[in-house]
């Protein structure tokens, strides 16, 4: 294989920054690989033999960086790698972690099945107890199934061969970091849940453990640049999830915000009856609040107009996987440079290191799920997400709860189905995902579905998507919010998709999408929609684009009842040429003009 690795191993950074242990082994790099187009590999003996090719993990086989670049359909793929578990981990058990595998994964180690997982966006872990331990050789085999048939949460992955409109090249198999980690055998810490409580100046810390041993306790130490701020401890022999309150002294209280994204350090420990440290991990926390007041969304008690950009997280050579950690940072910096203060992470659960950088840089984020893929073609019952949607979304909530940059949750996007006198599967799953989100995290607002089919009357936030390109017509469309008659998406025949608006905070969560492709504009007449497309009539010049962008943004900035917006989109993605940057992240416009258009005060920010 001649493709050079961007790093060796690629993506070497620790993948879980909010729950980091010191010892770990990155398994990215070259693995054996074989495509199994008929999903007959188990019957044909692929589990027990060497595979015919190679791949560079964590890049999917459709990507160039994987060294394969096969964009045809793959019903299943197989991976194989032999590793020696470090002998210095003696006395510990070993966990095998997968950041994300698309879509249904089965994992064997030394011929023993150790994990099954459904869902292409969320992490899972295999416990290797009794299968492979410190000093042992571990033969890891992974089969990933990814059928294009039937309902499945795919996000923007195309179910036909070619990229078309807003559907893109598929991702199959491993696409995030794989790693080994030693953990104590008897009892250990599980992932913490950190919830800021600005009203009391405290962090509420749920610190679950795998078992309750006599005399054990958990301890958390919160620190800042001046040193230790506060320490709290609790018995760990009574409750499976000990809970701590870290009350920050008033003179050390500092909020997290877009202007000052301050993060506290957090050290987590499990102690035995003699006070010895049994398990230890590091984390961090940000003190900020999110509240609703009338039609406003408040951050730290203040109206902060959300100037969001739609970010789909695709890369020309890595597809859904960023080539390097620096690429994640760059995407946030590009958004900030153009005047945005946050993003909707669209139709994809982004890898966790993106959220870590958003936390560091003060970038507001709405967490979303890649729900597209449940269409059935049945009239008036045309979308049927199943129980796996709820399970996968709960995994995403568990992973991302503690990130201060996340200020809201959006489990579904552009579900469309007529309202009628029957409760459908879409109604059931939409409500299940909404209630699951509120149960898992009552501290953030939840929108039941972004755009189109609002099915939950008590949704915290209401929105619409509108790609009207004429600023004057756009203003007329958006004008009814003050009288509680906002624009609501309906079916093409005008029939309702959504339950009525009830005065919630409202924003236009997709607009713009202005088609601009300078190369196509110079060489084609404007009908090249298979190779280049966007919304509306393409501007005739960059200056016309900037004027239209400013006019559309002005409509929403000037509305005192609008708490924010989300512009489509940050970058071009393949044939979709409506980004403010190119697919290669090159500038398409004078970003200073974009920034000036957005950074003027919004009416909602001056309303008290």
Protein Blocks (a to p, Z undefined) as FASTA:
>chain_A
ZZdcfbdcehkbcfblmlccfbdcdfedjddddddfkopmmmnopmmpccfbdcddfbdf
kbmklonopabdcfbdcddddddddfklgoiacddddfbacfbdcddeehiafbdcedjk
bccdddfehkacghiacdddddddddfedjddebjacfbfbdchjaccddehjfbdcddd
dddfkbccddddddddfknopacdddddfbdcehiacddddddfkbcfbdcdddfklbmb
dcddddddfklgccddfklccddddddddddfkopafbdcdddddddddddehjacceeh
iacdddddddehiafklomacfblklmmmmmmmmmmnopabdcdehiacdfklmmmmmmn
opacdddddfbhpaghighilbccdfklmmmmmmmmmmmmmpmklgbdcfbghiacdddf
bdcfklmmmmmmmmmmmmmommbccdfbgghiafbfklfbdcdddfbfblklmmmmmmmm
mnopacddddfkopafbdcdehiacddfbghjiacdfklmmmmgoiammloccedjddfb
fklmmmmmmmmmmmmmmpmkbgbdcdddfbdchjlccbfbdfkopafbdfklmmmmmmpc
cfklmpZZ
